[in-house]
Amino acid sequence: MNSKTLRHAVATGTFVALIGSLPAMGYRMIQNTTVGTVSAGYAVPCYDAGGFAHWGSSSISWYLNTAGQGSGKATAIQNAMASWTNVANADHTLTYAGTTSAGWATDSQNTVVFASGNGCTGSCLALTALTLQSGQVIVETDVTFNSSYSWQTNGTNYDTEAVAAHEFGHTLGIHHTEFTTYAPTMEALYTGTNAQTLEADDIAALQCAHTVYFAGTPLPSPPSAPTLTVVPELCYGQASFSWTSSAGANSYELEQSNFSNFSWAGPVYIGADTNFWFDGGGGTSYYRIRACNSGGCSAYGNGNKSVRYYSPCL
């Protein structure tokens, strides 16, 4: 696995991530066993044996520092908190406790500030710090908005509520998503007001934290591996894919590679269907499939080897 820093032209956070294969959905959780304050961590699936950052209590109070651009932002901040509080079957309640003069500091108070510096400069829009105790238990967290940008509450850039919703996701132990087919709130790139509304991927992440650390519900066993069939269609890399269903699976991951040993592979489909049509372009490509649920993913179907290749028409 390779180290990757998730900072982009208009990123909303900086977390150092070890990226492997994708989980059943795109969401990732923050894993960091450091005792103290951190703004980085491994990006791991919900079922990772090493656990992830999480709260010991489901009730979390927040304060807003109104200095700088903080004035007039209370409604946007509260709306962002409500998005996560309203996630069903997740048992996390974010409460607005009022204003404060406290800043970006380890002081047993969760605070949103608008300031320069604090590790968030340049293209960084906002940054979250987690204070962790042993066992990756979050005991405090702060969010700093980069005051080099103009923060808005009228739906124009840069939208306070959208970025706050993203950062509050980090404060709940959620890393950047690996989904790129649509824009969950926890996507690393700023997507405007789209991020105000949580997507299924974001919701599943918080439900994961509830399941693992609050509900006490054991995770299911990973499903068995499906069998993949590839049928070339027409020319130039067009092909249809189908695979057998696996008991207990709620998602399937189809990967493509230019290498028969899959030394590098990328997803072309993640979802609950058992068929897919894809135009992979010219040349030779290789495919493999696996089934996933909240307990993990199966081995790759077809012996983890190439399934079938196709070439352009002559």
C-alpha positions in Angstrom: 0.0 0.0 0.0 1.1 3.5 -0.7 1.0 6.6 1.4 -1.2 9.4 0.0 -1.9 12.8 1.3 -5.5 13.8 0.6 -4.9 17.5 -0.1 -6.2 19.0 -3.3 -6.6 22.5 -4.9 -9.6 23.2 -2.7 -9.4 20.4 -0.2 -11.4 20.4 3.1 -9.0 18.5 5.2 -5.6 16.8 5.4 -5.4 13.2 6.4 -2.5 10.9 5.5 -4.0 7.8 4.1 -2.9 4.3 3.3 -5.0 3.2 0.4 -5.6 -0.4 -0.5 -8.7 -2.0 -2.0 -12.0 -0.3 -1.6 -14.4 -1.3 1.1 -18.0 -2.4 0.3 -18.9 1.3 0.0 -16.5 4.2 -0.6 -16.4 5.5 3.0 -13.3 5.1 5.2 -12.7 5.6 8.9 -9.8 7.4 10.6 -7.3 5.1 12.3 -4.7 6.6 14.5 -3.4 5.0 17.7 -1.6 8.1 18.9 -2.5 9.4 22.3 -2.8 13.2 21.9 -3.9 15.7 19.2 -3.7 14.6 15.6 -4.9 15.8 12.1 -3.9 12.7 10.2 -4.6 9.0 10.2 -4.9 5.8 8.1 -8.0 5.5 6.0 -9.4 2.1 6.9 -12.7 0.2 6.2 -15.2 -0.2 9.0 -14.2 -3.8 9.7 -10.5 -3.2 10.0 -9.0 -5.2 12.9 -7.1 -2.2 14.1 -10.3 -0.2 14.8 -10.7 3.5 14.2 -11.2 6.8 16.0 -14.5 7.1 17.8 -16.3 8.8 20.6 -16.9 7.2 24.0 -20.1 9.1 24.4 -22.8 9.7 21.7 -23.6 13.2 22.9 -21.1 15.9 21.6 -21.4 19.6 22.4 -19.9 22.3 20.1 -19.0 26.0 20.5 -18.5 28.7 17.9 -15.8 31.4 18.1 -17.4 34.4 16.5 -14.1 36.2 16.0 -12.8 36.7 12.4 -15.5 35.5 10.1 -17.3 33.5 12.8 -20.0 36.1 13.2 -23.2 35.2 11.5 -22.3 31.6 11.0 -24.2 30.0 13.8 -27.2 28.8 11.7 -24.9 27.3 9.0 -22.9 25.5 11.7 -26.0 24.2 13.4 -27.4 23.0 10.1 -24.3 21.0 9.5 -24.4 19.4 12.9 -28.1 18.5 12.4 -27.2 16.6 9.2 -25.1 14.2 11.2 -27.5 14.1 14.2 -30.4 13.2 12.0 -28.7 10.1 10.6 -31.0 7.1 11.5 -29.6 4.2 13.5 -26.4 6.1 14.3 -26.9 7.4 17.9 -24.6 10.5 17.6 -26.1 13.8 18.8 -24.2 17.1 18.0 -25.5 20.0 20.1 -24.8 23.7 19.6 -23.7 25.0 23.1 -23.2 28.7 22.1 -20.4 31.0 21.5 -16.9 31.1 23.0 -13.7 33.1 22.9 -11.7 29.8 23.0 -9.5 29.0 20.1 -7.6 26.2 18.4 -6.3 24.5 21.5 -6.6 21.4 23.6 -8.9 22.7 26.3 -11.6 20.1 26.7 -13.9 22.2 24.5 -15.0 21.4 21.0 -14.7 24.6 19.0 -15.2 26.0 15.5 -12.8 28.9 14.7 -12.1 31.1 11.7 -8.4 31.9 11.6 -5.2 31.9 9.7 -2.6 29.3 10.3 -3.4 26.3 12.6 -1.9 24.0 10.0 -4.5 25.1 7.3 -2.9 27.4 4.8 -2.8 27.7 1.0 -5.4 25.6 -0.7 -6.6 24.1 2.6 -10.2 25.3 3.2 -10.6 23.8 6.7 -8.9 21.4 9.0 -10.0 19.1 11.9 -7.9 18.1 14.9 -8.8 15.1 17.0 -7.6 14.6 20.6 -7.4 10.9 21.2 -7.1 8.8 24.4 -5.9 5.2 24.5 -8.1 3.0 22.3 -8.6 5.7 19.7 -11.3 7.3 21.8 -12.0 10.9 20.8 -12.3 13.2 23.8 -12.0 16.6 22.0 -12.0 18.0 18.5 -11.6 21.4 16.9 -12.3 22.7 13.4 -10.4 25.6 11.9 -11.7 27.4 8.8 -9.0 29.1 6.7 -9.7 32.9 7.0 -7.9 33.5 3.7 -11.1 32.5 2.0 -14.4 34.4 2.1 -17.0 32.3 3.9 -20.6 32.6 2.8 -24.0 31.5 4.1 -26.0 32.4 1.0 -25.2 29.3 -1.2 -22.2 30.8 -2.9 -18.6 29.9 -2.6 -17.2 29.2 -0.2 -20.2 27.7 1.5 -19.8 27.5 5.3 -22.5 24.8 5.9 -21.1 22.5 3.2 -17.5 22.6 4.5 -18.7 22.4 8.1 -20.7 19.2 7.3 -17.5 17.7 5.8 -15.4 18.7 8.8 -17.9 17.4 11.3 -17.7 14.1 9.5 -14.0 14.1 10.3 -14.8 15.0 14.0 -16.9 11.8 14.1 -14.0 9.6 13.0 -14.8 9.5 9.3 -12.0 9.8 6.7 -12.3 10.9 3.1 -14.4 8.6 0.9 -12.9 6.7 -2.0 -16.1 7.1 -4.0 -15.7 9.1 -7.2 -18.9 8.2 -9.1 -20.9 10.8 -7.2 -20.1 13.4 -4.6 -20.6 12.3 -1.0 -20.1 15.0 1.7 -16.8 13.2 2.7 -15.2 13.6 -0.8 -11.9 15.3 -0.4 -12.6 17.9 -3.0 -14.9 20.8 -2.3 -18.1 20.3 -4.2 -20.1 23.4 -3.2 -23.5 23.2 -1.6 -23.8 19.5 -2.7 -21.9 18.7 0.5 -24.7 20.2 2.7 -26.7 17.0 2.1 -25.4 13.7 3.3 -25.3 10.8 0.7 -25.8 7.1 1.4 -22.0 6.7 1.6 -21.7 9.3 4.4 -24.7 7.9 6.3 -23.3 4.3 6.2 -20.0 5.6 7.7 -21.7 7.0 10.8 -23.9 3.9 11.1 -20.7 1.9 11.0 -19.3 3.8 14.0 -22.6 3.2 15.9 -22.6 -0.5 15.0 -19.0 -1.1 16.1 -18.8 1.0 19.2 -22.3 1.7 20.5 -24.7 -1.0 19.4 -22.5 -3.9 20.3 -23.7 -5.8 17.3 -21.2 -8.3 15.9 -20.3 -7.7 12.3 -21.3 -10.5 9.9 -18.9 -12.8 8.2 -17.6 -11.7 4.8 -19.5 -13.3 1.9 -18.1 -16.0 -0.4 -16.4 -15.1 -3.6 -18.6 -14.7 -6.7 -17.8 -16.1 -10.2 -17.3 -13.6 -13.0 -18.3 -14.0 -16.7 -17.1 -11.5 -19.3 -18.7 -11.4 -22.8 -17.1 -9.1 -25.4 -19.6 -6.9 -27.2 -19.0 -5.3 -30.6 -15.5 -3.8 -30.8 -12.9 -1.7 -29.1 -13.1 -3.0 -25.6 -16.9 -3.0 -25.1 -18.0 -5.9 -22.9 -20.8 -7.1 -20.6 -20.1 -8.5 -17.2 -22.2 -10.7 -15.0 -21.4 -12.6 -11.8 -23.0 -15.0 -9.4 -24.7 -13.6 -6.3 -23.1 -14.3 -2.9 -25.2 -14.9 0.2 -25.0 -12.0 2.6 -23.4 -9.6 0.1 -24.7 -6.1 -0.1 -22.2 -4.8 -2.7 -19.8 -6.1 -5.4 -16.5 -4.6 -6.6 -15.4 -5.1 -10.2 -11.8 -4.2 -10.9 -9.9 -3.7 -14.1 -6.1 -3.9 -14.7 -3.7 -3.7 -17.5 -1.6 -6.4 -15.9 -2.5 -10.1 -15.6 -1.1 -10.3 -12.1 -3.2 -7.3 -11.0 -0.1 -5.5 -9.7 -2.3 -2.4 -10.1 -6.0 -2.4 -10.4 -8.8 0.2 -10.3 -12.6 -0.1 -9.7 -14.9 0.1 -12.6 -18.1 -0.8 -10.7 -19.1 -0.8 -7.0 -22.8 -1.6 -6.3 -25.4 -4.1 -5.5 -26.2 -5.3 -9.1 -24.9 -8.6 -10.5 -24.3 -7.3 -14.1 -22.6 -4.3 -15.7 -21.7 -3.0 -19.2 -18.4 -1.3 -19.7 -16.4 0.2 -22.5 -12.8 -0.3 -21.4 -11.1 1.1 -24.5 -8.7 -0.6 -26.9 -6.0 -3.0 -25.9 -6.0 -5.9 -23.4 -7.6 -5.6 -20.0 -8.1 -8.0 -17.1 -11.0 -8.2 -14.6 -11.8 -9.6 -11.2 -14.7 -9.5 -8.8 -15.4 -9.7 -5.1 -18.4 -9.5 -2.8 -18.6 -7.3 0.3 -20.7 -6.6 3.3 -20.1 -4.6 6.6 -18.0 -7.6 7.9 -15.5 -7.5 5.0 -14.9 -8.6 1.5 -14.5 -12.0 -0.1 -11.4 -13.2 -2.0 -11.5 -12.2 -5.6 -13.5 -14.4 -7.9 -11.8 -16.7 -10.5 -8.8 -17.4 -8.4 -7.6 -13.8 -8.3 -6.4 -14.2 -11.8 -7.4 -12.6 -15.1 -10.9 -13.5 -16.2 -10.9 -12.6 -19.8 -9.3 -10.0 -22.1 -10.4 -8.2 -25.2 -8.7 -6.4 -28.0 -9.8 -3.8 -30.6 -11.4 -5.1 -33.8 -9.2 -5.5 -36.8 
